[in-house]
Amino acid sequence: MSAVNDTKFNYEVFLLTGIPGQGDIHLWISVTICLMYAFSIVGNSLILFIIKTDLSLHEPMYMFLSMLAVTDLGLLIASIPTILGVFLFNSREISLNACLAQLFFIHSFTFIESSVLLLMAFDRFVAISHPLRYASILTLPRIAKMGLLCVLRGVAVILPLPFILKWFRYCRANVLSHSYCLHMEIMTLACADITVNNIYGLIITIITEGLDSLLIFLSYVMILKTVLSITSHKEFLGALNTCVSHFCAVLLFYTPEISLTLMHRFGKSSSPLLQIVLGYVYLLVPPLMNPVVYSVKSKHLRSRIIRVFV
């Protein structure tokens, strides 16, 4: 730590925070988070294993599901070192470089997951609106290119942020309110003009998650329009049923993500504890629940999972 003008310091180490004021139940929180990580990793790995080994599941819907599982695993791996370090070993220190690397991966995987959810919405739209052309539109090479484009977009929009933050001098405080690093919080600790970061962060959020959520909404409007034209009640319910799991995944992802972003940017008077809890929900709940939702709603996938254990 080097002194600047005898009163200011440039922090090279930040201190992470668990859930303040909850010391009496800290052990139970730690156990709960460990179990959530374990079930999430096992669930998503199992989904990938079954899709890879079962040739009958090499269809567009399951290819997109495997992309979602890989993204969830990446998000878990990016956040697990510091979260478990804080809760299990009370290891709160993190260097500036490690913090910037972590926020890069967390935000990149978040934007990639948003893109994958958009691709899954497109998959459902094609399957319901153009069932006869489904296989010819969503070929495996085309799906691979779409997945690569999602990764490139997620990485490209986040890549400038760590380099910009690296040049800032941090002298306001070195205590973070979460047990992991986020761009919105790190930039507020800088003793510099963060207008560029604010504007750039808002722009990339709009052109990624904002645009993705809008297109997902439009795809569901078109799906609903197609479904309402179906005269058979059984076919009507069957078509809607294929969208339930994806709709649940969209709600699980966007609800805590948008809420946390709005709180960081505009909700300065909101409860700090609520922000912290939402932060954990945003990171841990979607990877935990996505395998459960898709296993419950997909009869084909559920039967394969049962066959693995029985």
Number of C-alpha atoms within 10 A of each C-alpha: 8 10 11 11 7 7 7 15 18 18 19 16 18 20 18 23 21 24 18 12 9 10 11 8 10 16 13 12 17 17 14 12 19 17 13 17 21 13 16 25 20 15 21 24 17 16 23 19 13 16 19 15 10 11 9 10 16 13 15 21 16 19 20 21 24 21 20 25 24 19 23 27 21 19 22 21 15 20 19 19 14 25 24 19 16 22 22 16 10 14 17 20 18 18 13 19 13 13 22 21 14 23 22 23 20 24 21 24 25 23 25 27 25 25 26 23 24 24 23 24 26 19 20 24 23 19 21 20 17 13 13 11 11 17 14 10 16 19 12 15 9 13 17 15 11 17 18 13 14 21 19 13 15 24 18 11 19 22 14 13 17 18 11 13 19 12 10 16 17 24 18 14 16 19 15 18 20 23 27 25 25 19 21 15 14 19 20 17 19 20 16 13 11 16 10 10 18 15 11 16 16 14 13 16 17 14 11 19 21 17 16 21 18 14 16 23 14 15 19 18 13 15 22 17 12 16 19 13 9 13 9 11 10 9 12 16 12 12 20 15 13 15 19 14 18 21 15 15 19 21 12 18 21 17 13 21 18 14 15 21 16 12 17 14 12 10 14 10 7 11 10 16 13 11 20 19 14 19 21 16 18 21 20 20 17 22 30 23 19 25 25 17 16 20 20 14 16 13 11 12 19 15 12 17 16 10 9 9 6 6
